[in-house]
Amino acid sequence: MRLIKNKIEHGGSGTVTLCPEEPEDMWHAYNLIRPGDLLRASAIRRVTTTHDTGTTTSSRVHLTLEIRVKSLDFDPQSSQLHVGGTIVNETPHTKVGQHHTLDLELNRNFTLEKEIGANGEGVGWDSIAVQMLQDAVDESGKRRAEAVAVVMQEGLAHICFIGQYQTVLKQKVEMSVPRKRQGGGGGDHDKGMAKFYQVTLDTLLRQMEFNTSATSLTSNEPVKPVLLASPGFVAAGFQKYIQSVASATTPALRRLLPSIVVVHSASGYLHSLAEVLQSPAVKTILADTKYARETKLMDDFLGHLRKETNKAIYGPREVESAVDQGAVGRGGGVLIISNRLFRSQDVAERKRWVSLVDRVRDTEGGEVRVLSSDHESGRRLDGLGGVAALCTFPVVEEDFESDGEPAEAS
């Protein structure tokens, strides 16, 4: 994401103009924009004109519209972001209060304004919003996939990109492959598998934007790890197919070969990706990535939880109590929180979590790790209530009342 203009004050109102340059930038925009914000971007609106003769004509008009955001619709697979709201600037073709949906596009600027009203409504550019903005425009961060995974079985393949902040299914390949005949030849089956491998490889290279021309041989850009996973020998067969294609017809593919790793999965369906990413071989390959660091953090947390050391706490009230006791501070305290909590449309709820983050990081001196709910580690955290903590010392457990029900007397 390219920063065009910055007119914000930490903790206050202000505007920022951004230009999304890569698909993952739309994910950042989705997390930055929230209901109540003002969003200004180019738009196309259909306008109907009535002539003196009574006839009407319809045309599409390019406009620059500003809306008060009401809703967001993000498609991670296509990286498309649609933002709906009410128009706040009048034009010759629109009126204030009309509804419109802005479709944010790559390489087109948009301006985002966050406000804090006179009565304190709105959150403005709080510490979390500022951090999200910094992550979005960080030039040192690698925006492309940290790894590519192909989870497959006979006739089925899921091509996934594992990015810094999300894991996205880019393409699904599905074909009918004839079964092997018992006691007979496997010619039809072998031909079917060869065709399946060919289509899968073509799709993989297209999604990776891998240049198979001779010029790609001299490219200095490193090839990301490519994980091939399947039950049985399907993934290994696909690797051999890529090797044969690389040696016979496309020498440029040789750059891809050293990055290929074959691992086992229970099936070729998408849910098996979590199993693949937990395998020791894959953890070693991805050891230096943001994804691996988040995964290791959750593994460490769950390890403490199993040992019942009382140093691993999860759940909103439980974590807040641990912070109150000073257990999530200097000397190893870590607050682990899901970015999903900051997308809450309830202003008070968002302020609750921003306040907790600021308290741990600035007052208590502890570490704060915000996990992406679009990664497997973040989804594990969401299953624990979206917030957890590693404490510097065992905390005193308190009896919390369940929602709407009094605690039972002992």
N, C-alpha and C positions, 0 to 999 in steps of 0.2 A: 504494500500500500504506500503510495507516494503522498507525502504531506505537502499540500499546496499553500495553505494559509492557516495560521494558528492565532486565534484571538480568545483564549480562554484563561481563566484564573483558577488555580487549584481550589476546590471547595466552593466555587462560585459559578455564575452564569458565564456564557461565552459561546463562540462559534468556532468551528474548524472545517476547513475544506479539504477533502481527500479525493484521491484518484485510485480506484482499485485496478491493479495491473495483472493479478493472477487469480485463478478461481478461489484459492483459499482466502483471499482478501474479502470475499463475500461472507465468509464465516465470521471474520473479524467485524464486518459491518453489522451483521446480525446481532452480535453480542454488544456492540456499541449503542445501537439505536434501540430506544425503548419507548413504550407508549407515553405520550405527553410531550415528547421532543418535537422540535420543528425541523423538517427536512425539506431542503430545496434542491431540485434536480430537473433536468430536461425531461419532457414528457411529450407523448403524442396523444392527442385527444380528437375524437371524431366529432365534427361540428355539422349540424344540419341547418341549411339556409333556406328560408321560404321567400320566393320571388313574388313580384307584383301579380304575376299571372296565376299564382296559387300553387305553382309547382315547387317542389323541394329538391335540393341537391345535397349530397353528403360528401364531406371531404375530411382528410386527416391533416391536422394542424400541429406543427411543432411549437411547443410552449416551454417556458420555464416556470414551474409551479412550486409553491411552498405549501406544505400540508402540516397539520397537527396530527402526529402519528397516533393511530388507533390500534393497528394490528400489524403483525409481521408474518410472512409465510416464506420459509426458507426450505429449498430443496437441496440437500447436501450432495445428491448424486449428480445433478446438473449444475450445482453452484449458482442457482438463480435465487434472487431475493426480491420479493414483492412486498412493498410497504403501503398499507392502506391508511387513509385518514381524510380529514376535511380540509378543503382549500382555505387558506387564510389570505391570499393575495388575489385581488380582482384583476382580470384581464378582459380584453374585448370578447373573449370566447368562454369565460368562466365567471362564476359568481362565488363570493365568500360563502362558505358553508356547504358547498357541493362536495360530494364524495369523489375521491380519485385514488387510484392505485399507481404508485410510482414503481417502475421496474428498473432497478439499478443495474447498470451495465459496466463491463470492463472498459477501462480507458475513457470513461466519462465521469467528470467531476460531480460530486455532490457536497452540499454544505449541511452540516448538522449543528443545531443549536440546542443547548440544554439550559434550562432556566431554573432559578429559585425565586418563587413569588414573594410578594410582600408579607404574606401570612406563613411563609416557610414551606408552601407546597412545592413539590418537585425536589429532585435531588441534585440538580446541577452537575458539575464535573467533580464528583467525589473521588476519593483516592482510588477506588476500583476502576472507575471510568477512565481516569488518567493513566492507570497502569495498562488497561486494555488498549488505549490509544498508543502508548509507547510500544507495546507488543506488536501492534498492527503495522507501525511504520519503522520497526527495527530493521535497518539495512543489513545487519550482521546475521539475522535469522534467515534460514534457508526455507523459502516458501514452497519448494517442490517436495514431492514425496520423499520421506526418509527411507522407505522401502516399498516394494511392490510384492503382493502376495497373489498367487493363483491357487485357489482351493478347488480341487477337481476330483472327479471320478469318471467312469466311462460315459461319454456323451454329455457331461455337464462340467462347466468351469465358471468360477466366480473370480473376476479380476478386481483386486482391491488395492487402493493406494493408502498407505499408512503415513499420514502427514504429522506435522508437529502438534496439531490441535484436533485432528479428527481422522477417523478411518472411514473411507468412502468406497462403496461398491461402484466401480466405474463401468463395468460391463459384465453381462451374463451371457455365456455361450451355451446353447443347448441344441443337441443334435441327436438323431436316432442312429444308434450303432447296432448292426446285426449281432446277435448272440453267436457264440461258438457252438457249432454242432457237436453233439456227443458222438464220438467214434468217427467223425468225418473231418474234413479239412476246415481250416479256419480262415480261408481266403477272404470271404465277405467281411468277416469280423476285422481282419487285419486292414483291409482297404477302408473300412469305416473308421477305424481308429486313426489311420494316416490322414484321412480327410478331417477328422475332428482335431487332430494336432495342428494341421495346417491352418484351419480357421482360427483356432485359439491363438497360435503364434502371430498371425496377421493382426488379430484384434489387440493382442498384447503390445505389439510394436506400435500400432496406431495410437493406443492410449498413452504409451510412454513417449510418443513423438520421437521415436528412435530413428535416426537417420541411417538408412542402410546403404547409402551411396558410399563410394570410395573415400569421399572427403571425411566421413565420420571416423575413419581409422586414425586420423591425426588429431581428433578432438581431444582437448585437455580436460573436458568436463567428466568427472568420475561417474561411472554407472552405478546406480543405486542397487542394493541387494535385491535379488529376485527370489522369492521363496516359492517353491513348488511343493504343494502338499496334497496327499491323497491317501486313501486306503489302498492296500495292495501295491502294485507296480505301475500304476497309471502315471504318477508324477515322474518316476524314473524313466519310463518310456518316453514321456514328453521331453525330458532332458536329452535323451539320446537322439530324438527327432531334431531338436534344435542344433545339436552337434553335427548331425549329418547335413542339415541345410547350410550351416555355417561353412563346412568344409567343401561342399559341392557347388553351391551357387552364390552364396552371399558372404564373402570373406569378412565384411564389416561386422557381422554378427559375432565374430571371435571376441570382440570387446565385451560382449554380454556374457560369454561363457564363464569366466572366473567368478562372476557375481551370483551365479545360480547355486542355490542350496535346496536339496531335496529333504523334506521332513515328512513324518507320518501324520495323518489326520484320521479321525473316525469316519468321516464321510466327505463328500464334495460339496456339502451345503454350507451356507454362509456362517452358521452358528459354530462350525468347527474352527473358524479363524481364531477364536479365543484360545483354543487348545494349542494351535500352531504357535501362537505368540508366547505361550508359556513354556515351550520346549527349551531345554538347555542350549541347544545349538543356536536357536534364534536369539535367545537372550544374549549370548556371546556376541553375535553379529551386530545387534542393535544396542550394545552396551553404552555407547556414547550419545545416544539419541534422547530427546526429551521424553519420548514414549517410554523408553526403558527406565529412565529415572523415576517417572511416575509409577510405573509398574513395581519397581523395587521398593519404593516408598510404601505402597499398599501391601506388598509382601511382608515387609518389616512390621508394619502395623498389625497385620493379621497374626504374625508370629508372636508378638507380645500378647495379643488377645488370647491365643491358645494357651500360652504359659500362665495366664491369669496373674500377671504381675501387678495389676491395677494401675499400670502406666499407660494402657491403651484404653481410651474412652471414646465412645461414639454416641451420637444422638444430640439434638439441639440443646436441651436443658442440661444434659450431663456434661457437655463440653463447656457450656457457659459457667456451670458450677466449678469445673476444674480451673477455668481462667480466674474465677473469683478467689480460688484458693492459692493463686499464684503459681500453679503447677505447669503452665504453658508459657514459660519465659526463658531467660538466659540459661545456658548450660544444657541445651538439647531439647527444649520444648518446641514442638511443631504443631501448628494448626493446619489441618488438611480440610479444604472446603471445596465443594463443587461449584463451578461457574454457573450451574443451573439456578442456584439460589439468587444470583444477581440479576436473573432475567425475570424475577417476580414482578407482576404488575402492581402489587401492593407496595406503595412507597414506604410505609412503615416497616414492612418485612425486609425490604432491601436495606433500609437504614440500619436495621438490627444487625445484619451480617457485616455491613461496611464498618459499623462501629466496633464489632468484635475483632475484625481484621486489624483496624487501626490500633486498638488497645493492645493486642498481642505483639504487633510489630513495633509500635512506637513507644508504648508505655512499659510493657513487660519485657521487651527485648527478645521475644521468641521469633521463630521462623514461621512464615506463612507460605503454604503451597496451595495454589489454586489449580485444581485438576479439571481437565476438559471432560464434560459429560458425554462427548462424542468419541471418547476412547474407552477401551475396556476397563482401565483402572478407574476412570471416573464413574462408569456405570456400577462398578463394585461399590464405590463410595456412596453413590445414590441409594444403593440397597441398604445402606446403614444410616439413612436419614440425610445424606448429603454433607455431613460435617463430622469430623473426628479429630482426635488429638493424641500425640505422643507426649507424655508428661515427664517432667524431670524427677518426680518422686511419686510414689503411690498416693492416690487421692482418696479422700474419705467418700465412700459411696453414700448417696442420699436416696431416700425413698420419694420418688416423684409420683404424683397422681397421674393416672392415664387420662387422656383427653376426655373430659366430660364425666368421669367417674372418680369418686373418692377412693383414696388408698385404703386397702383392707387393714383393719386393726390386727396387730400381732397378738 
